[in-house]
Amino acid sequence: SNNVPGTDFSLGSDTAVNAAMESCDRIKQSASGTKRRVFIVETMGGYCGYLATVTGIAVGADAAYVF
């Protein structure tokens, strides 16, 4: 959650999304030669699904599960 007044995003959220996107891009490259596989990427975030949701949208994931 964002607890910094005067900002829309918490500190480091953009960096975290970019790092997760780079990891997903690497996974996509290594997975391009395989067929019928499922790859699961777990993100940090505690009880907030913001990072998982935004990263899923950015990389074009088929699904993003937030528990």
C-alpha angles and dihedrals in degrees: 000000000000112000097164111103118227097027133097095211132037119251112278097014093117091048091049092051091048092050091049091048091052090051091049091049090053091049091050091052094050092043095050091090095052129080131214098007132141119216121196121200118193118203131195121248110118109219095348122089096197096107094046093047097047093044091049091052093046095052096040096245119185090227141000117203119200119190 
